[in-house]
């Protein structure tokens, strides 16, 4: 591996561009190549990769590429990641890693069989503020954790042709938005819920456009959240403890501010991003790949699998099934 | 009926005292008598009722009493209210009206059979701010209502002998705290949920000390709330609409401030209490009784019954059964 880590990017849309922009804040990494089936003009103009492919297999086979970032729509993650892992290329793949647990299981097996790195780009988990929150929890600042509450509700364009309303593209609030409260709950509690309850409103296209869920953990802790494309909410996340609360300020999934409330006093913690927040997951992926790890200890295969299984359960409860499943 | 409305009070504890204090802000009403089995010294000293009884039947039979307010613990509401209705005395009874729907049904039947007024003292419903919220909803300020979210979480004394932890006294967060988010949801939506989901943590005594629920209405609207004795939360209530939100500021159940958020703009509405907030329900009860009504149109028998049925369902889901049921 050369001194500079050379990234290939599959997909060239909005998220790929955010990734490439944040790469500029990562020392020792560069956007080396991009592959897009639908054209990458804007991406190329902005980030000037050395190589541009119009086929994914060519990129995956490029011997100069050290790792691949997958930024296509959810429904393609599985086949894109499989292609890369089969070619022996480390993978950082946008969340959700796949559209269901079955696909994730297959990728995890392939990663282990081929001894190739695989990580879900759940960027929240690598943010500096989340490390601060972890320390506050470890130091027992809020006592025993009892409940979590959050919203991820935005007013989205409700044109039926949009990606997030398309069953073919694995749309719905759960995979786009609800994944964050789920991932944070799992991260805070470090275990899997024993009780999952959810209700939703489905679009005319058949995906969830408003979803409310309660996750109850073995210890009794309940995590309650709502995700929505139809309305805007406060979009912070509170971890309620026996002695006090930690609030991850809006947007909690990309938070730079946390407030610790104990005994009527507030302490504010701030961890601004160097760039827009993807830089930390990039650094973690590079570190893991350079050290020959197959997964990140901060977002393990087991973590991703647990989240996917939870989302499968919730989709089953609310009646969202994708046509290709 | 004399010009001044003469109230008799059953029970002389904290809530009875709040009622009597707020009476001072109600023109044409007075605390005429009190009855307490466990002594009413403090009440008598503070509010100087003309008559003090140590038996409830004597108070209920007092021909000078125009109406009775019941402020005993939940478990006694049914027998206290029945006594009053049988004596032909109008009843304003603390929430919850009874501990379950079966008891409420019996009281409603008795009220109708004996043609005597009966009203649940769910004080939120009569507050001036709630009328403002109703107008905002009627004027379609936030568009279509899509979701409600609220918490009623306090740090309570967890001594097992406390009333709120006692199954014999019908303790638990639901009947003390959860009744408010339920009542507000029902009031906003004017219909009954078709989906009820709840999870709880039970105390060693067997009552709910942390409870999270989702109520889904026929239109799809989801009301999500948590009630807790173990932790403090934000305790406001948000009505999310397609165009904007209305936030009833903490404590939402006794709110004097509402914030209307539309298009990035906020408008603040304030309706301070004349006293501590019970004065409005007292005025409504007196108005109804003077006009010969059997129920208040603002908190009808059907409303109370619907709330009780919902709470029965939730208690069944989380496994809270009182020993006397």
Interface residues (C-beta under 8 A of the other chain):
Chain A: X146 X147 X149 X151 X153 X195 X197 X198 X199 X201 X210 X212 X213 X214 X216 X220 X222 X224 X226 X228 X230 X231 X232 X233 X234 X238 X240 X241 X242 X245
Chain B: X146 X147 X149 X151 X153 X195 X197 X198 X199 X201 X210 X212 X213 X214 X216 X220 X222 X224 X226 X228 X230 X231 X232 X233 X234 X238 X240 X241 X242 X245
